[in-house]
Amino acid sequence: MRSVSIFGVTGSIGAQTVDLLRRAAPGTYRVVAVTGGRNIAALAEAARELRAEVAVCAEEAGLEELRQRLAGSGVEVAAGAAAIAEAADRPADWVMSAIVGAAGLVPGFRALRNGTTLALANKESLVTAGPLLMAEAAAHGARILPVDSEHSAIFQALAGEDVAAVERIILTASGGALRDWPLERLARATVAEALAHPNWAMGQRITIDSASMFNKALEVIETREFFGVAPEQVEVIIHPESLIHSMVGFHDGAIMAHMGAPDMRHSIGYALNWPARAALPVARLDLAQIASLTFRAPDLDRYPALRLAREVMARRGLAGAAFNASKEIALDHFLDGRLGFMQMSGVVEDTLSALDAEMGAANLPGSLEDVLAMDHLARTRAGEAARRIAGER
């Protein structure tokens, strides 16, 4: 029986992980810990169904409700960031890291210290502290498996291959809900319009990040950190159908493409069952019905996040932490109606410029504490930038 923990069980990735565990034969898995955010009802439901040892909510304010909902279940309850980190200290064979944003950084590091397999859906961990995370895994004999559909696709395409033979990695992007809008209309896009993704069913924040392409910008940096390729080897292409999840091009001209229905249970299931492949409850493609696939180059005026990602990769150091933190603050302001859709990139760019001296030289981040300090500082600067830019509307 394999022991598993799910960090971020109430989000889209967490819920789909629960679905796969639910379908497994009885006695296949033992659930150690589940954590969630503000949706206490969903957290308690998952904890009961999975018979978790402990359930932890992110905010202290939710503790009493969680305690009431799990009364008599035998599930331990706790709340707060420290409790989530302590839950990550509990040994588990396989840990899903699906907490959104920089909040997922510490639990992922703590889980690796048990020599576990970390299924990484929290791309921010690699963006902000990639070299540190990979070193932590190596130091404890742990393994990191990618869960982002793009990076899972790359990982699978590289199975049995020498990374030295890779010429380029091509990340596909749907282009998000606003991909066909006239450029001049984007400034007036609302939250509801940005959330109308044509292909994927995802959480609110990642769906809007898809529309702005900030999600893809994070994935570009993540690719460089996870696979150790040069920044210039990472490309992005718009693929509206979202059926090819990414491609790897080799020095002999061959391209390996990973195809599948737009369903995150592909990559979650691959990580859960690796190195084996198990049957998964996902749609099978009818290629004759699909008939054709389309591609186009991304417009950098429409998606300035992609340009900023290149600058972050060139800088390295703590630039990834500043980039991610300022992106999260800019998104908060857009969700609250305080910032326009196209102004989010301006907040990030202004923050990176303001923190030029503090981000350090083009080298590796020194420690996790350095990363967390930069995250805090960048959030403060980004808030200032957001208020200033919003005042210019």
C-alpha positions in Angstrom: 0.0 0.0 0.0 1.4 3.4 -1.1 1.1 6.3 1.3 0.2 9.7 -0.4 -0.5 13.3 0.6 -2.2 16.0 -1.3 -1.3 19.6 -0.8 -4.0 21.7 -2.3 -6.8 19.1 -2.3 -9.6 21.6 -2.9 -8.2 23.0 -6.1 -8.6 21.7 -9.6 -5.5 19.5 -9.6 -6.2 18.3 -6.1 -9.8 17.4 -6.9 -8.7 15.4 -10.0 -6.1 13.6 -7.9 -8.8 12.6 -5.5 -10.9 11.3 -8.5 -8.0 9.0 -9.5 -7.5 7.8 -6.0 -11.2 7.2 -5.7 -11.1 4.9 -8.8 -8.2 2.8 -7.5 -8.8 -0.7 -6.0 -9.4 -0.7 -2.3 -6.1 -1.0 -0.3 -4.0 0.6 -3.1 -3.4 3.9 -1.2 -3.2 5.2 2.3 -3.7 9.0 2.6 -1.5 10.7 5.1 -2.4 14.4 4.8 -4.7 16.7 2.8 -4.6 20.5 2.9 -6.8 23.2 1.4 -7.6 26.8 1.4 -10.9 28.6 2.2 -13.2 25.8 0.9 -13.5 24.1 4.3 -16.5 21.9 3.2 -14.5 20.5 0.2 -11.5 19.9 2.4 -13.5 18.1 5.0 -15.3 16.0 2.4 -12.0 14.9 0.8 -10.5 14.1 4.2 -13.5 11.9 5.1 -13.7 10.1 1.8 -9.9 9.4 1.7 -9.7 8.7 5.4 -6.8 11.0 5.8 -4.7 11.0 8.9 -4.7 14.8 9.1 -6.5 17.7 7.3 -5.1 21.2 7.4 -6.7 24.5 6.3 -4.5 27.4 5.3 -6.2 30.0 7.5 -6.7 29.8 11.3 -10.1 31.3 10.8 -11.3 28.0 9.2 -10.1 25.7 12.0 -13.3 25.6 14.0 -15.5 24.8 11.0 -13.1 22.1 9.9 -13.1 20.6 13.4 -16.9 20.5 13.4 -17.2 19.0 9.9 -14.7 16.3 10.8 -16.0 15.5 14.3 -16.1 11.8 14.9 -14.2 11.0 11.8 -10.8 10.3 13.5 -9.1 12.8 11.2 -6.7 15.2 13.0 -7.3 18.8 12.2 -4.9 21.8 12.1 -4.7 25.2 10.5 -2.1 27.7 9.3 1.1 27.8 7.3 3.2 26.1 10.1 0.7 23.3 10.3 0.8 22.8 6.5 4.6 22.6 6.8 4.4 20.1 9.6 2.0 18.0 7.5 4.7 17.9 4.8 7.1 16.5 7.4 4.9 13.4 7.7 6.5 10.7 5.6 4.6 9.7 2.4 5.7 7.7 -0.6 4.1 10.2 -3.1 3.1 13.8 -2.5 1.0 16.0 -4.8 2.2 19.6 -4.6 -0.8 21.5 -5.9 -1.0 24.6 -3.7 -1.2 27.6 -6.0 1.5 30.3 -5.8 4.5 30.8 -3.6 2.6 29.3 -0.7 3.4 25.9 -2.1 7.2 26.4 -1.8 7.9 25.5 1.8 5.7 22.3 1.9 7.4 21.0 -1.2 10.8 21.5 0.2 9.8 19.9 3.5 8.3 16.9 1.7 11.5 16.3 -0.2 13.4 15.8 3.0 11.6 12.5 3.4 13.1 11.2 0.2 9.6 11.1 -1.3 8.4 11.4 -4.9 7.1 14.9 -5.3 4.4 15.3 -8.0 5.0 19.0 -8.8 2.0 21.0 -10.0 3.2 24.1 -8.2 5.3 25.6 -11.0 6.2 28.6 -8.7 8.6 26.3 -6.8 10.8 25.9 -9.8 10.4 29.5 -11.0 11.4 31.0 -7.7 13.9 28.5 -6.4 14.6 25.9 -9.1 18.2 25.2 -8.4 17.5 25.0 -4.6 14.6 22.6 -5.2 16.5 20.3 -7.5 19.5 20.3 -5.1 17.2 19.4 -2.1 15.8 16.5 -4.0 19.2 15.2 -4.9 20.5 15.6 -1.3 17.7 13.4 0.0 17.4 10.9 -2.8 13.9 12.2 -3.6 12.4 12.4 -7.1 10.4 15.3 -8.7 7.9 14.4 -11.4 6.2 17.2 -13.4 2.4 17.5 -13.3 1.9 20.5 -15.6 0.6 19.1 -18.8 3.4 20.7 -20.8 6.2 19.5 -18.6 4.7 16.0 -18.2 4.6 15.9 -22.0 8.3 16.9 -22.3 9.2 14.4 -19.6 7.5 11.6 -21.5 9.0 12.6 -24.8 12.5 12.4 -23.2 12.0 8.9 -21.8 15.0 6.9 -22.8 16.6 10.0 -24.6 19.8 11.9 -23.9 19.0 15.5 -23.0 22.2 16.4 -24.8 20.5 15.4 -28.0 17.8 18.0 -27.5 17.8 20.9 -29.9 14.7 22.7 -28.7 11.7 22.3 -26.5 8.4 23.7 -27.9 5.7 24.6 -25.3 2.3 24.8 -26.7 -0.2 27.4 -25.5 -3.9 27.6 -26.1 -3.7 31.4 -26.1 -6.5 31.6 -23.5 -10.0 33.0 -23.6 -8.9 36.3 -25.3 -6.6 34.9 -27.9 -8.7 36.1 -30.9 -9.7 39.5 -29.5 -8.4 42.6 -31.3 -5.4 43.9 -29.5 -7.0 47.3 -28.7 -9.9 45.6 -27.0 -7.8 43.6 -24.5 -7.4 46.6 -22.1 -11.2 46.5 -21.4 -11.3 42.7 -20.8 -13.3 41.8 -17.6 -12.6 39.0 -15.2 -15.5 37.0 -16.5 -14.3 37.3 -20.1 -10.8 36.2 -19.1 -12.2 33.2 -17.3 -14.0 31.8 -20.4 -11.3 29.3 -21.4 -12.2 27.5 -24.6 -10.5 24.2 -23.8 -9.4 23.6 -20.2 -11.4 23.5 -17.0 -9.0 25.0 -14.4 -9.0 27.2 -11.3 -9.7 31.0 -11.5 -6.1 32.2 -11.2 -4.5 29.8 -13.6 -7.3 30.5 -16.2 -6.6 34.2 -16.1 -2.9 33.6 -16.2 -3.6 31.5 -19.3 -5.4 34.5 -21.0 -2.5 36.9 -20.1 0.1 34.1 -20.9 1.7 34.7 -17.5 1.1 31.0 -17.0 3.1 30.1 -20.1 5.8 32.6 -19.0 6.2 30.7 -15.7 6.3 27.4 -17.7 9.1 28.8 -19.9 11.2 29.4 -16.8 10.1 26.1 -15.3 11.3 24.3 -18.4 14.7 25.8 -18.2 15.0 24.9 -14.5 13.6 21.4 -14.6 15.3 20.1 -17.8 18.5 22.1 -17.6 18.3 23.5 -21.2 19.5 26.9 -22.3 16.9 29.7 -22.4 17.2 30.0 -26.2 16.2 26.3 -26.6 12.7 27.0 -25.1 10.1 28.1 -27.6 6.3 28.9 -27.3 3.7 28.3 -30.0 0.0 29.0 -30.0 -2.0 25.8 -30.6 -5.7 26.6 -30.2 -6.9 23.0 -30.1 -4.8 22.1 -27.0 -4.3 18.5 -28.2 -0.5 18.6 -28.5 0.7 19.4 -25.0 4.3 20.0 -25.9 7.1 18.9 -28.2 10.8 18.1 -28.1 13.0 18.6 -31.1 16.2 16.7 -31.5 19.5 17.4 -33.3 18.6 15.0 -36.1 15.5 17.0 -36.9 13.0 14.7 -35.3 10.2 16.1 -33.2 8.5 14.1 -30.5 5.0 15.4 -29.7 2.7 14.3 -26.9 -1.0 14.3 -27.8 -4.1 13.8 -25.7 -7.4 15.3 -24.7 -7.2 18.4 -22.6 -7.6 16.6 -19.3 -5.2 17.1 -16.4 -5.8 13.5 -15.3 -3.3 12.5 -18.0 -0.4 14.1 -16.3 -1.6 13.5 -12.8 -2.1 9.8 -13.6 1.2 9.5 -15.2 3.0 10.9 -12.2 0.9 8.8 -9.8 1.6 5.5 -11.6 5.2 6.2 -12.9 7.2 4.3 -14.0 4.2 2.2 -15.1 1.3 3.4 -17.3 -2.2 2.6 -15.9 -5.5 2.9 -17.6 -7.0 6.4 -17.1 -10.6 7.7 -17.4 -9.8 10.2 -20.1 -11.2 10.7 -23.6 -9.5 9.0 -26.5 -8.8 11.1 -29.6 -10.5 10.5 -32.8 -7.9 11.8 -35.3 -10.2 11.5 -38.3 -12.8 13.7 -36.5 -10.1 16.2 -35.5 -8.9 16.3 -39.1 -6.4 19.1 -38.6 -4.2 20.9 -36.1 -3.2 24.6 -36.2 -0.3 26.6 -34.9 0.8 30.2 -34.9 3.5 32.3 -33.3 2.6 34.3 -30.2 2.3 38.1 -30.6 4.6 39.6 -27.9 2.6 42.9 -27.9 -0.4 40.8 -26.9 1.6 38.7 -24.5 4.4 40.8 -22.9 4.7 38.2 -20.1 6.7 36.1 -22.5 9.3 38.8 -23.0 9.6 39.3 -19.3 10.2 35.6 -18.8 13.2 35.9 -21.1 14.6 38.7 -19.0 14.1 36.7 -15.9 16.0 33.7 -17.3 18.8 35.9 -18.4 19.1 37.4 -14.9 18.4 34.4 -12.7 19.4 35.0 -9.1 16.2 36.1 -7.3 14.5 37.4 -10.4 12.2 34.4 -10.6 10.9 35.1 -7.1 10.3 38.8 -7.9 8.6 37.9 -11.1 6.2 35.4 -9.6 5.4 37.5 -6.5 4.7 40.7 -8.6 2.6 38.6 -11.0 0.5 37.3 -8.1 -0.1 40.8 -6.8 -1.0 42.2 -10.2 -3.5 39.3 -10.6 -5.0 40.1 -7.2 -5.6 43.7 -8.3 -7.2 42.6 -11.6 -9.5 40.2 -9.9 -10.6 43.0 -7.5 -11.3 45.3 -10.4 -8.5 47.7 -9.4 -6.3 47.1 -12.5 -6.9 46.6 -16.2 -6.1 43.3 -17.9 -3.1 44.7 -19.9 -1.8 46.7 -16.9 -0.8 43.5 -15.1 2.4 43.2 -17.1 3.3 46.8 -16.3 3.2 46.0 -12.6 5.5 43.1 -13.1 7.9 45.1 -15.3 8.0 48.0 -12.9 8.6 45.7 -9.9 11.6 44.0 -11.6 13.1 47.4 -12.5 12.6 48.7 -8.9 14.3 45.6 -7.4 17.2 45.5 -9.9 19.8 46.0 -7.2 18.2 43.7 -4.6 17.8 40.7 -7.0 21.6 40.1 -7.1 23.9 39.1 -9.9 23.2 36.5 -12.5 23.8 33.5 -10.2 21.8 31.0 -8.2 19.6 32.0 -5.2 21.6 31.5 -2.0 19.0 30.0 0.2 15.2 29.4 0.6 15.2 32.2 3.1 16.6 34.6 0.4 13.8 33.5 -1.9 11.1 34.0 0.7 12.5 37.5 1.6 12.5 38.5 -2.0 9.0 37.2 -2.4 7.9 39.5 0.5 9.8 42.5 -0.8 8.4 42.1 -4.3 4.9 41.9 -3.1 5.3 45.2 -1.3 6.8 46.8 -4.4 4.2 45.3 -6.7 1.4 46.7 -4.6 2.9 50.1 -4.8 3.3 49.8 -8.6 -0.2 48.5 -9.0 -1.7 51.5 -7.1 0.4 53.9 -9.2 -0.5 52.3 -12.5 -4.2 52.0 -11.6 -4.2 55.8 -10.8 -3.1 56.4 -14.4 -6.2 54.8 -15.9 
